[in-house]
Amino acid sequence: MSGIQRTALVLAIIGAINWGLIGFFRFDLIAAIFGGQAAAFSRVIYAIVGLAGLYCISILFKPDEELERVPETQR
């Protein structure tokens, strides 16, 4: 995986954890940290996480050969 793919995956995981917290405990961690859901910086974070999730869709449809780069052993 490339660096951008890993970053997008980490951001998507953060978003999933936030949605889990909202669903189970009615607690929005991003809003709590950055000043509410309507705060400008919170909205930027939500947008970045959303874009990362959309980018992760491309990872889903990549062939396995492109994702797993196992170095060949030389004999």
N, CA, C and O atoms as CSV, one atom per row, in Angstrom:
chain,resi,resn,atom,element,x,y,z
A,1,MET,N,N,0.839,-1.186,0.000
A,1,MET,CA,C,0.000,0.000,0.000
A,1,MET,C,C,0.877,1.240,0.000
A,1,MET,O,O,1.928,1.282,0.640
A,2,SER,N,N,0.427,2.235,-0.722
A,2,SER,CA,C,1.162,3.493,-0.753
A,2,SER,C,C,0.810,4.332,0.477
A,2,SER,O,O,-0.105,4.003,1.233
A,3,GLY,N,N,1.541,5.397,0.651
A,3,GLY,CA,C,1.313,6.266,1.798
A,3,GLY,C,C,-0.058,6.920,1.779
A,3,GLY,O,O,-0.704,7.051,2.819
A,4,ILE,N,N,-0.503,7.333,0.592
A,4,ILE,CA,C,-1.820,7.972,0.502
A,4,ILE,C,C,-2.933,6.965,0.796
A,4,ILE,O,O,-3.954,7.323,1.383
A,5,GLN,N,N,-2.742,5.720,0.393
A,5,GLN,CA,C,-3.738,4.690,0.685
A,5,GLN,C,C,-3.811,4.418,2.182
A,5,GLN,O,O,-4.898,4.274,2.739
A,6,ARG,N,N,-2.669,4.351,2.820
A,6,ARG,CA,C,-2.650,4.135,4.273
A,6,ARG,C,C,-3.284,5.306,5.012
A,6,ARG,O,O,-4.046,5.109,5.959
A,7,THR,N,N,-2.972,6.519,4.581
A,7,THR,CA,C,-3.543,7.702,5.214
A,7,THR,C,C,-5.059,7.722,5.063
A,7,THR,O,O,-5.784,8.005,6.017
A,8,ALA,N,N,-5.532,7.419,3.855
A,8,ALA,CA,C,-6.977,7.386,3.622
A,8,ALA,C,C,-7.636,6.315,4.473
A,8,ALA,O,O,-8.724,6.522,5.010
A,9,LEU,N,N,-6.977,5.172,4.596
A,9,LEU,CA,C,-7.534,4.091,5.408
A,9,LEU,C,C,-7.590,4.474,6.888
A,9,LEU,O,O,-8.574,4.179,7.566
A,10,VAL,N,N,-6.553,5.120,7.385
A,10,VAL,CA,C,-6.543,5.569,8.788
A,10,VAL,C,C,-7.662,6.591,9.026
A,10,VAL,O,O,-8.366,6.525,10.034
A,11,LEU,N,N,-7.820,7.532,8.095
A,11,LEU,CA,C,-8.882,8.529,8.251
A,11,LEU,C,C,-10.267,7.887,8.187
A,11,LEU,O,O,-11.173,8.290,8.917
A,12,ALA,N,N,-10.433,6.897,7.321
A,12,ALA,CA,C,-11.717,6.194,7.248
A,12,ALA,C,C,-11.983,5.421,8.543
A,12,ALA,O,O,-13.125,5.349,8.998
A,13,ILE,N,N,-10.956,4.857,9.122
A,13,ILE,CA,C,-11.112,4.149,10.401
A,13,ILE,C,C,-11.488,5.134,11.501
A,13,ILE,O,O,-12.348,4.838,12.330
A,14,ILE,N,N,-10.850,6.304,11.515
A,14,ILE,CA,C,-11.210,7.330,12.498
A,14,ILE,C,C,-12.675,7.718,12.342
A,14,ILE,O,O,-13.391,7.869,13.332
A,15,GLY,N,N,-13.117,7.877,11.103
A,15,GLY,CA,C,-14.521,8.193,10.856
A,15,GLY,C,C,-15.447,7.087,11.326
A,15,GLY,O,O,-16.511,7.358,11.883
A,16,ALA,N,N,-15.048,5.843,11.105
A,16,ALA,CA,C,-15.870,4.714,11.547
A,16,ALA,C,C,-15.959,4.659,13.073
A,16,ALA,O,O,-17.017,4.363,13.628
A,17,ILE,N,N,-14.853,4.943,13.738
A,17,ILE,CA,C,-14.870,4.967,15.206
A,17,ILE,C,C,-15.785,6.078,15.698
A,17,ILE,O,O,-16.543,5.893,16.651
A,18,ASN,N,N,-15.711,7.240,15.041
A,18,ASN,CA,C,-16.583,8.348,15.433
A,18,ASN,C,C,-18.050,7.973,15.240
A,18,ASN,O,O,-18.875,8.247,16.112
A,19,TRP,N,N,-18.385,7.349,14.112
A,19,TRP,CA,C,-19.774,6.925,13.883
A,19,TRP,C,C,-20.198,5.869,14.894
A,19,TRP,O,O,-21.353,5.850,15.321
A,20,GLY,N,N,-19.285,4.998,15.278
A,20,GLY,CA,C,-19.605,4.008,16.319
A,20,GLY,C,C,-19.910,4.678,17.646
A,20,GLY,O,O,-20.853,4.296,18.339
A,21,LEU,N,N,-19.114,5.676,17.997
A,21,LEU,CA,C,-19.372,6.410,19.230
A,21,LEU,C,C,-20.724,7.127,19.177
A,21,LEU,O,O,-21.454,7.163,20.168
A,22,ILE,N,N,-21.049,7.693,18.020
A,22,ILE,CA,C,-22.343,8.361,17.873
A,22,ILE,C,C,-23.477,7.346,18.005
A,22,ILE,O,O,-24.466,7.597,18.693
A,23,GLY,N,N,-23.329,6.209,17.346
A,23,GLY,CA,C,-24.386,5.199,17.362
A,23,GLY,C,C,-24.602,4.553,18.716
A,23,GLY,O,O,-25.739,4.342,19.138
A,24,PHE,N,N,-23.511,4.240,19.396
A,24,PHE,CA,C,-23.639,3.533,20.675
A,24,PHE,C,C,-23.840,4.456,21.874
A,24,PHE,O,O,-24.569,4.118,22.806
A,25,PHE,N,N,-23.196,5.616,21.851
A,25,PHE,CA,C,-23.185,6.459,23.049
A,25,PHE,C,C,-23.712,7.878,22.827
A,25,PHE,O,O,-23.723,8.681,23.760
A,26,ARG,N,N,-24.153,8.200,21.597
A,26,ARG,CA,C,-24.592,9.557,21.256
A,26,ARG,C,C,-23.523,10.589,21.601
A,26,ARG,O,O,-23.823,11.663,22.122
A,27,PHE,N,N,-22.277,10.246,21.303
A,27,PHE,CA,C,-21.133,11.124,21.583
A,27,PHE,C,C,-20.345,11.317,20.301
A,27,PHE,O,O,-19.813,10.358,19.742
A,28,ASP,N,N,-20.270,12.551,19.836
A,28,ASP,CA,C,-19.525,12.890,18.628
A,28,ASP,C,C,-18.148,13.401,19.059
A,28,ASP,O,O,-18.018,14.538,19.514
A,29,LEU,N,N,-17.135,12.568,18.916
A,29,LEU,CA,C,-15.785,12.895,19.368
A,29,LEU,C,C,-15.214,14.083,18.596
A,29,LEU,O,O,-14.593,14.962,19.194
A,30,ILE,N,N,-15.411,14.122,17.292
A,30,ILE,CA,C,-14.891,15.227,16.486
A,30,ILE,C,C,-15.516,16.546,16.924
A,30,ILE,O,O,-14.816,17.549,17.068
A,31,ALA,N,N,-16.831,16.550,17.137
A,31,ALA,CA,C,-17.502,17.766,17.590
A,31,ALA,C,C,-17.023,18.167,18.976
A,31,ALA,O,O,-16.864,19.355,19.259
A,32,ALA,N,N,-16.794,17.193,19.838
A,32,ALA,CA,C,-16.334,17.499,21.197
A,32,ALA,C,C,-14.929,18.105,21.189
A,32,ALA,O,O,-14.639,19.010,21.972
A,33,ILE,N,N,-14.069,17.614,20.315
A,33,ILE,CA,C,-12.695,18.112,20.278
A,33,ILE,C,C,-12.607,19.475,19.602
A,33,ILE,O,O,-11.881,20.355,20.066
A,34,PHE,N,N,-13.352,19.652,18.495
A,34,PHE,CA,C,-13.164,20.835,17.665
A,34,PHE,C,C,-14.276,21.868,17.774
A,34,PHE,O,O,-14.354,22.755,16.924
A,35,GLY,N,N,-15.127,21.793,18.769
A,35,GLY,CA,C,-16.063,22.882,19.041
A,35,GLY,C,C,-17.453,22.758,18.456
A,35,GLY,O,O,-18.066,23.777,18.138
A,36,GLY,N,N,-17.969,21.572,18.303
A,36,GLY,CA,C,-19.332,21.392,17.817
A,36,GLY,C,C,-19.381,21.024,16.344
A,36,GLY,O,O,-18.420,21.221,15.601
A,37,GLN,N,N,-20.531,20.482,15.938
A,37,GLN,CA,C,-20.681,20.033,14.557
A,37,GLN,C,C,-20.703,21.177,13.566
A,37,GLN,O,O,-20.305,20.998,12.415
A,38,ALA,N,N,-21.153,22.334,13.979
A,38,ALA,CA,C,-21.265,23.467,13.067
A,38,ALA,C,C,-19.983,24.286,12.970
A,38,ALA,O,O,-19.881,25.172,12.122
A,39,ALA,N,N,-19.004,24.000,13.827
A,39,ALA,CA,C,-17.744,24.746,13.788
A,39,ALA,C,C,-17.020,24.479,12.470
A,39,ALA,O,O,-17.057,23.367,11.944
A,40,ALA,N,N,-16.367,25.501,11.951
A,40,ALA,CA,C,-15.719,25.409,10.643
A,40,ALA,C,C,-14.672,24.295,10.615
A,40,ALA,O,O,-14.612,23.523,9.658
A,41,PHE,N,N,-13.850,24.210,11.657
A,41,PHE,CA,C,-12.796,23.196,11.647
A,41,PHE,C,C,-13.378,21.789,11.737
A,41,PHE,O,O,-12.842,20.864,11.127
A,42,SER,N,N,-14.453,21.615,12.478
A,42,SER,CA,C,-15.113,20.303,12.538
A,42,SER,C,C,-15.624,19.900,11.162
A,42,SER,O,O,-15.494,18.745,10.755
A,43,ARG,N,N,-16.203,20.853,10.455
A,43,ARG,CA,C,-16.714,20.556,9.113
A,43,ARG,C,C,-15.593,20.199,8.155
A,43,ARG,O,O,-15.772,19.355,7.277
A,44,VAL,N,N,-14.425,20.839,8.314
A,44,VAL,CA,C,-13.264,20.485,7.487
A,44,VAL,C,C,-12.832,19.058,7.780
A,44,VAL,O,O,-12.537,18.294,6.860
A,45,ILE,N,N,-12.794,18.695,9.058
A,45,ILE,CA,C,-12.419,17.330,9.440
A,45,ILE,C,C,-13.417,16.326,8.871
A,45,ILE,O,O,-13.016,15.298,8.326
A,46,TYR,N,N,-14.710,16.612,8.992
A,46,TYR,CA,C,-15.731,15.719,8.429
A,46,TYR,C,C,-15.540,15.564,6.922
A,46,TYR,O,O,-15.662,14.459,6.395
A,47,ALA,N,N,-15.244,16.653,6.230
A,47,ALA,CA,C,-15.055,16.605,4.782
A,47,ALA,C,C,-13.828,15.779,4.402
A,47,ALA,O,O,-13.876,14.993,3.456
A,48,ILE,N,N,-12.734,15.956,5.133
A,48,ILE,CA,C,-11.514,15.190,4.849
A,48,ILE,C,C,-11.750,13.702,5.080
A,48,ILE,O,O,-11.330,12.871,4.275
A,49,VAL,N,N,-12.414,13.369,6.168
A,49,VAL,CA,C,-12.719,11.960,6.455
A,49,VAL,C,C,-13.644,11.386,5.378
A,49,VAL,O,O,-13.476,10.240,4.962
A,50,GLY,N,N,-14.611,12.175,4.931
A,50,GLY,CA,C,-15.506,11.728,3.869
A,50,GLY,C,C,-14.770,11.481,2.566
A,50,GLY,O,O,-15.026,10.484,1.891
A,51,LEU,N,N,-13.855,12.379,2.199
A,51,LEU,CA,C,-13.058,12.182,0.993
A,51,LEU,C,C,-12.157,10.958,1.112
A,51,LEU,O,O,-11.957,10.229,0.140
A,52,ALA,N,N,-11.618,10.738,2.302
A,52,ALA,CA,C,-10.788,9.547,2.510
A,52,ALA,C,C,-11.619,8.275,2.331
A,52,ALA,O,O,-11.145,7.296,1.755
A,53,GLY,N,N,-12.849,8.293,2.822
A,53,GLY,CA,C,-13.728,7.143,2.636
A,53,GLY,C,C,-14.020,6.885,1.169
A,53,GLY,O,O,-14.043,5.736,0.727
A,54,LEU,N,N,-14.243,7.951,0.417
A,54,LEU,CA,C,-14.470,7.795,-1.021
A,54,LEU,C,C,-13.226,7.239,-1.717
A,54,LEU,O,O,-13.338,6.405,-2.615
A,55,TYR,N,N,-12.056,7.692,-1.308
A,55,TYR,CA,C,-10.815,7.177,-1.897
A,55,TYR,C,C,-10.636,5.696,-1.567
A,55,TYR,O,O,-10.116,4.937,-2.385
A,56,CYS,N,N,-11.059,5.288,-0.390
A,56,CYS,CA,C,-10.924,3.879,0.004
A,56,CYS,C,C,-11.767,2.957,-0.878
A,56,CYS,O,O,-11.485,1.761,-0.963
A,57,ILE,N,N,-12.780,3.487,-1.524
A,57,ILE,CA,C,-13.553,2.678,-2.457
A,57,ILE,C,C,-12.648,2.191,-3.586
A,57,ILE,O,O,-12.793,1.062,-4.055
A,58,SER,N,N,-11.716,3.038,-4.024
A,58,SER,CA,C,-10.802,2.615,-5.086
A,58,SER,C,C,-9.888,1.492,-4.617
A,58,SER,O,O,-9.507,0.634,-5.414
A,59,ILE,N,N,-9.532,1.486,-3.343
A,59,ILE,CA,C,-8.697,0.413,-2.800
A,59,ILE,C,C,-9.467,-0.904,-2.818
A,59,ILE,O,O,-8.887,-1.966,-3.041
A,60,LEU,N,N,-10.757,-0.831,-2.585
A,60,LEU,CA,C,-11.600,-2.023,-2.550
A,60,LEU,C,C,-11.585,-2.766,-3.882
A,60,LEU,O,O,-11.631,-3.996,-3.906
A,61,PHE,N,N,-11.520,-2.034,-4.978
A,61,PHE,CA,C,-11.613,-2.654,-6.294
A,61,PHE,C,C,-10.273,-2.882,-6.971
A,61,PHE,O,O,-10.240,-3.267,-8.139
A,62,LYS,N,N,-9.160,-2.654,-6.270
A,62,LYS,CA,C,-7.843,-2.923,-6.856
A,62,LYS,C,C,-7.562,-4.414,-6.814
A,62,LYS,O,O,-7.941,-5.098,-5.863
A,63,PRO,N,N,-6.899,-4.915,-7.843
A,63,PRO,CA,C,-6.514,-6.340,-7.803
A,63,PRO,C,C,-5.554,-6.617,-6.655
A,63,PRO,O,O,-4.787,-5.743,-6.251
A,64,ASP,N,N,-5.601,-7.822,-6.140
A,64,ASP,CA,C,-4.746,-8.198,-5.020
A,64,ASP,C,C,-3.261,-8.044,-5.349
A,64,ASP,O,O,-2.454,-7.748,-4.468
A,65,GLU,N,N,-2.907,-8.246,-6.614
A,65,GLU,CA,C,-1.498,-8.151,-6.991
A,65,GLU,C,C,-0.948,-6.747,-6.771
A,65,GLU,O,O,0.231,-6.584,-6.458
A,66,GLU,N,N,-1.793,-5.736,-6.933
A,66,GLU,CA,C,-1.334,-4.368,-6.741
A,66,GLU,C,C,-1.227,-3.999,-5.264
A,66,GLU,O,O,-0.410,-3.154,-4.898
A,67,LEU,N,N,-2.033,-4.613,-4.423
A,67,LEU,CA,C,-2.026,-4.277,-3.001
A,67,LEU,C,C,-0.912,-4.995,-2.244
A,67,LEU,O,O,-0.289,-4.418,-1.353
A,68,GLU,N,N,-0.667,-6.237,-2.596
A,68,GLU,CA,C,0.343,-7.029,-1.899
A,68,GLU,C,C,1.607,-7.065,-2.735
A,68,GLU,O,O,1.667,-7.740,-3.763
A,69,ARG,N,N,2.593,-6.350,-2.295
A,69,ARG,CA,C,3.879,-6.336,-2.989
A,69,ARG,C,C,4.885,-7.107,-2.170
A,69,ARG,O,O,5.584,-6.551,-1.323
A,70,VAL,N,N,4.945,-8.388,-2.434
A,70,VAL,CA,C,5.876,-9.248,-1.717
A,70,VAL,C,C,7.169,-9.281,-2.504
A,70,VAL,O,O,7.167,-9.656,-3.676
A,71,PRO,N,N,8.285,-8.891,-1.877
A,71,PRO,CA,C,9.554,-8.931,-2.610
A,71,PRO,C,C,9.946,-10.373,-2.943
A,71,PRO,O,O,9.808,-11.287,-2.131
A,72,GLU,N,N,10.439,-10.533,-4.164
A,72,GLU,CA,C,10.859,-11.864,-4.582
A,72,GLU,C,C,12.221,-12.163,-3.983
A,72,GLU,O,O,13.100,-11.302,-3.940
A,73,THR,N,N,12.383,-13.385,-3.526
A,73,THR,CA,C,13.670,-13.787,-2.972
A,73,THR,C,C,14.597,-14.180,-4.117
A,73,THR,O,O,14.189,-14.843,-5.070
A,74,GLN,N,N,15.846,-13.758,-4.001
A,74,GLN,CA,C,16.822,-14.081,-5.032
A,74,GLN,C,C,17.622,-15.279,-4.590
A,74,GLN,O,O,18.030,-15.384,-3.433
A,75,ARG,N,N,17.842,-16.177,-5.521
A,75,ARG,CA,C,18.610,-17.402,-5.177
A,75,ARG,C,C,19.943,-17.387,-5.837
A,75,ARG,O,O,20.725,-18.323,-5.670
